Amino acid sequence: MKFLSVMDPLSALNLPKDTTVGFMNAAAARDHELWMCTARDLYLEGDQAYALAYRVRVIKDDVIEQVGREALNVSELESSV
């Protein structure tokens, strides 16, 4: 499954205590595809919602790496938080 988390930048988070990071850790343990963006990265193109999002991977609990960035059509995601 492909998950998008709309959140503050990683540099602004307290990773061990952040709830969204906890969700990401759980999803990564189940081999789901993880993406993240900030609220500023959301936009409309016609009647479609998009997110300019970073693909992320969990290295170990609370260590997250941004891998690549691309525009995602939000309607094609299985979940977003």
Order of alpha helices (4+ residues) and beta strands (2+ residues): beta-alpha-beta-beta-beta-beta-beta
